[in-house]
């Protein structure tokens, strides 16, 4: 027994010396990520379009020449703000205006004769009071026009703005000879505006009057408004090859006629939809997928997508309302990889707050 025991110790020591140091197992990588709960909300399906702000036709006043005239001087320019009665231009009757004045005087005389005949017929019981009133009103109007033209037959007259507004267009130039009835200038109300939006014809077929519209100026930090579609014109504009949507704008929101705008036109609302931020969704040869944070690991989930609304995308299959999707750090993940969550930045979840 005393000879065997030291030998055994020597063999153990020899084996230990030959085996070298114990091998170390490498640590499994851990990815830092940010996760956010799946969002359950009402999603608007929107169609995006671009267009321009324009004056509402019903808020415009067009000044026309009453008789053939020469344009002596133009006193205002397009874009000028004018008050009611402000001078816009000066005109003088042309040499051919005498014929127009003679015609106006003759029309007034004939109208007065017709009114007198109506009064006689009424006395004989052959005309009603309404017939007489209509004839007398016509005679008064034509007599007033004739008197007005005669008073200005040899004088230079000032054309004034009929109402306060903005000079939208000047149709003539200084020195022009303008026929009677021709437009001289157009004045529009700055508070009476609308948006003209171009959309693809297949999108126009899905829109209707009364649908909601969100409008934003293309300039950064520009005007914004929420309105309703007034009309959808499904005819194709030959110049743009697009259909047209008209949207009413509210006064006081900072839009100006001629300003370029972007519109989001709502065509449908999905209630209680499950949605994920766009940045959480990845694509590979098998389609769309997300990574879900589950017990300290990333779980890859194949998903089906629905409508897109702003920064949110509807997920129709693959996510439950209680899931938490990874929105930062997902690009380096693989299925089952360990994760460590970090604090959410301000930009992540901005989509939640906007809904």
URUR-V805516 format. One record per residue. RES is the residue in three letters. PSI is psi as a letter, one per 40 degrees, with the letter a starting at -180 (999 if undefined). NEAR is the number of other C-alpha atoms within 12 Angstrom. D_LAST is the distance of its C-alpha to the last C-alpha in Angstrom with 2 decimals. Layout:
BEGIN
res: (RES:RES)
psi: (PSI:PSI)
near: (NEAR:NEAR)
d_last: (D_LAST:D_LAST)
END
This chain:
BEGIN
res: (UNK:UNK:UNK:UNK:UNK:UNK:UNK:UNK:UNK:UNK:UNK:UNK:UNK:UNK:UNK:UNK:UNK:UNK:UNK:UNK:UNK:UNK:UNK:UNK:UNK:UNK:UNK:UNK:UNK:UNK:UNK:UNK:UNK:UNK:UNK:UNK:UNK:UNK:UNK:UNK:UNK:UNK:UNK:UNK:UNK:UNK:UNK:UNK:UNK:UNK:UNK:UNK:UNK:UNK:UNK:UNK:UNK:UNK:UNK:UNK:UNK:UNK:UNK:UNK:UNK:UNK:UNK:UNK:UNK:UNK:UNK:UNK:UNK:UNK:UNK:UNK:UNK:UNK:UNK:UNK:UNK:UNK:UNK:UNK:UNK:UNK:UNK:UNK:UNK:UNK:UNK:UNK:UNK:UNK:UNK:UNK:UNK:UNK:UNK:UNK:UNK:UNK:UNK:UNK:UNK:UNK:UNK:UNK:UNK:UNK:UNK:UNK:UNK:UNK:UNK:UNK:UNK:UNK:UNK:UNK:UNK:UNK:UNK:UNK:UNK:UNK:UNK:UNK:UNK:UNK:UNK:UNK:UNK:UNK:UNK:UNK:UNK:UNK:UNK:UNK:UNK:UNK:UNK:UNK:UNK:UNK:UNK:UNK:UNK:UNK:UNK:UNK:UNK:UNK:UNK:UNK:UNK:UNK:UNK:UNK:UNK:UNK:UNK:UNK:UNK:UNK:UNK:UNK:UNK:UNK:UNK:UNK:UNK:UNK:UNK:UNK:UNK:UNK:UNK:UNK:UNK:UNK:UNK:UNK:UNK:UNK:UNK:UNK:UNK:UNK:UNK:UNK:UNK:UNK:UNK:UNK:UNK:UNK:UNK:UNK:UNK:UNK:UNK:UNK:UNK:UNK:UNK:UNK:UNK:UNK:UNK:UNK:UNK:UNK:UNK:UNK:UNK:UNK:UNK:UNK:UNK:UNK:UNK:UNK:UNK:UNK:UNK:UNK:UNK:UNK:UNK:UNK:UNK:UNK:UNK:UNK:UNK:UNK:UNK:UNK:UNK:UNK:UNK:UNK:UNK:UNK:UNK:UNK:UNK:UNK:UNK:UNK:UNK:UNK:UNK:UNK:UNK:UNK:UNK:UNK:UNK:UNK:UNK:UNK:UNK:UNK:UNK:UNK:UNK:UNK:UNK:UNK:UNK:UNK:UNK:UNK:UNK:UNK:UNK:UNK:UNK:UNK:UNK:UNK:UNK:UNK:UNK:UNK:UNK:UNK:UNK:UNK:UNK:UNK:UNK:UNK:UNK:UNK:UNK:UNK:UNK:UNK:UNK:UNK:UNK:UNK:UNK:UNK:UNK:UNK:UNK:UNK:UNK:UNK:UNK:UNK:UNK:UNK:UNK:UNK:UNK:UNK:UNK:UNK:UNK:UNK:UNK:UNK:UNK:UNK:UNK:UNK:UNK:UNK:UNK:UNK:UNK:UNK:UNK:UNK:UNK:UNK:UNK:UNK:UNK:UNK:UNK:UNK:UNK:UNK:UNK:UNK:UNK:UNK:UNK)
psi: (d:d:d:d:d:d:d:d:d:d:d:d:d:d:d:d:d:d:d:a:i:i:i:h:h:i:i:h:i:h:h:h:i:h:i:i:i:i:h:h:i:h:h:h:h:i:h:h:i:i:a:i:h:i:i:h:d:e:e:i:h:h:h:i:h:d:i:h:i:h:h:d:h:h:e:i:i:h:e:h:h:i:i:h:e:h:h:d:i:h:i:i:i:i:d:e:d:d:d:d:d:d:d:d:d:d:d:d:d:d:d:d:d:d:d:d:d:d:d:d:d:d:d:e:e:e:i:i:d:d:d:d:d:d:d:d:d:d:d:d:d:d:d:d:d:d:d:d:d:d:d:e:d:e:i:h:i:h:h:i:h:e:i:i:a:h:h:d:i:h:e:i:i:h:e:i:h:h:i:h:e:i:h:d:i:h:h:i:h:e:e:g:i:i:h:h:h:h:i:i:d:d:d:d:e:e:i:i:h:e:i:i:h:h:h:h:i:d:h:h:e:a:i:i:i:h:a:i:h:d:i:h:h:e:i:h:h:d:d:e:f:i:i:h:h:h:h:h:i:i:i:e:e:e:i:i:h:e:h:h:i:h:i:h:h:h:e:i:h:h:i:f:i:h:i:i:i:d:e:e:h:i:i:a:e:e:a:i:i:i:h:h:h:h:f:e:i:h:h:h:h:h:i:i:i:b:i:h:h:b:e:i:h:h:h:e:h:e:i:i:d:e:i:h:i:h:e:h:e:d:d:e:i:i:h:e:i:i:i:h:i:i:i:h:i:d:d:h:e:d:d:d:d:e:999)
near: (7:8:9:10:11:12:13:14:14:14:14:14:14:13:12:13:12:11:11:10:8:9:7:6:6:6:7:11:15:19:26:26:33:32:35:34:29:35:34:28:25:23:32:31:30:29:34:28:33:32:31:30:38:31:35:27:19:17:22:27:28:30:30:27:34:31:37:30:41:33:33:25:24:25:24:32:23:22:21:24:22:27:20:20:16:23:27:41:34:30:37:32:34:29:18:21:28:23:20:27:32:21:22:27:26:20:24:29:25:21:27:27:21:24:28:24:21:26:24:18:17:19:14:11:13:15:20:17:18:15:22:27:20:21:27:26:20:24:29:24:21:26:27:22:26:29:22:21:33:24:17:25:27:19:19:20:26:26:32:30:34:25:25:26:30:36:38:35:25:28:26:31:23:21:17:23:24:29:24:24:16:23:24:40:36:37:42:37:34:35:27:29:33:39:44:36:42:37:34:26:23:17:27:32:21:23:35:25:23:19:30:31:40:32:41:34:28:21:14:11:9:18:25:30:28:25:28:29:32:24:25:31:27:24:21:20:17:9:10:16:15:26:30:35:45:40:44:33:38:25:22:14:21:22:32:33:30:20:27:27:35:32:36:38:41:34:28:23:21:24:16:17:30:34:48:50:38:32:31:39:35:31:21:13:8:11:14:25:33:43:45:44:39:24:15:22:29:35:27:30:31:24:30:24:28:24:29:30:34:28:27:37:37:36:37:23:21:28:32:21:22:17:26:34:44:44:39:34:30:34:24:20:30:24:22:21:26:26:31:24:28:16:16:19:15:12:18:27:30:21:27:26:15:17:19)
d_last: (86.09:86.52:86.64:83.57:81.12:81.29:80.95:77.75:76.28:77.20:75.55:72.31:72.38:73.10:70.25:67.83:69.00:68.61:65.10:63.49:60.21:57.54:54.70:51.19:48.10:45.26:41.95:39.04:36.33:33.15:29.98:27.63:24.00:20.54:18.56:15.18:14.50:13.29:9.78:10.16:7.46:7.90:7.98:9.46:12.66:13.64:17.06:17.67:20.71:22.68:25.03:26.63:26.75:29.98:31.92:31.79:35.28:35.72:35.47:38.25:41.96:44.49:47.90:50.78:54.46:56.68:59.79:60.64:60.16:60.38:57.43:59.11:56.24:52.43:51.05:47.27:44.96:41.68:38.80:41.00:39.80:42.58:43.43:45.11:48.74:48.28:50.74:49.33:52.59:56.32:58.22:61.81:63.33:64.84:68.44:67.33:65.59:68.89:68.63:65.18:66.51:69.53:67.31:65.18:68.37:69.76:66.55:66.63:70.29:69.73:66.84:69.07:71.80:69.39:68.34:72.02:72.72:69.87:71.37:74.75:73.33:71.60:74.95:76.42:73.58:72.30:68.99:66.29:64.90:61.64:63.69:65.42:62.26:60.59:63.72:64.07:60.43:60.86:64.10:62.62:59.73:62.07:64.58:61.94:60.81:64.43:65.17:62.13:63.17:66.77:65.83:64.04:66.56:68.08:65.43:62.44:59.40:56.00:52.91:50.28:46.56:46.20:42.94:40.82:38.37:38.17:40.81:38.99:42.09:45.84:47.65:51.11:52.96:55.79:59.09:57.73:59.63:57.14:58.11:57.62:54.17:52.53:49.18:49.58:46.14:42.68:40.78:37.11:34.94:32.27:29.98:30.34:28.26:26.22:24.55:26.39:24.26:25.93:24.59:26.42:28.49:27.00:23.51:25.11:26.48:23.04:21.98:23.38:23.78:21.10:18.13:15.20:15.37:13.64:16.55:17.21:20.67:21.78:23.29:21.39:20.07:21.06:20.15:16.92:16.59:14.88:17.60:19.09:21.33:24.89:26.84:26.80:30.09:30.73:33.88:33.90:34.67:37.74:36.82:33.23:33.48:30.14:29.18:27.88:24.97:25.43:22.62:23.54:22.57:22.74:25.49:24.97:21.88:24.13:24.63:28.23:30.15:30.56:27.37:25.61:21.95:19.22:17.38:14.52:15.82:14.04:16.58:15.04:12.27:12.57:12.15:12.02:11.93:12.76:11.10:12.25:11.75:14.16:16.42:17.20:18.77:22.45:25.00:28.72:31.50:30.20:26.71:23.26:23.00:21.18:22.81:22.10:23.44:26.11:28.83:29.12:29.16:27.01:26.95:26.45:24.65:25.02:21.96:21.40:18.45:16.83:14.54:12.77:9.47:9.18:9.74:9.14:12.18:13.01:15.99:18.43:21.17:21.94:19.31:19.14:16.39:18.56:18.91:18.11:17.84:19.53:17.63:20.54:24.18:23.79:26.05:29.15:28.60:30.69:30.60:31.85:31.86:31.74:28.83:28.32:24.89:24.25:21.85:18.30:18.07:15.62:14.31:13.55:10.29:8.98:6.53:5.62:5.53:3.77:0.00)
END
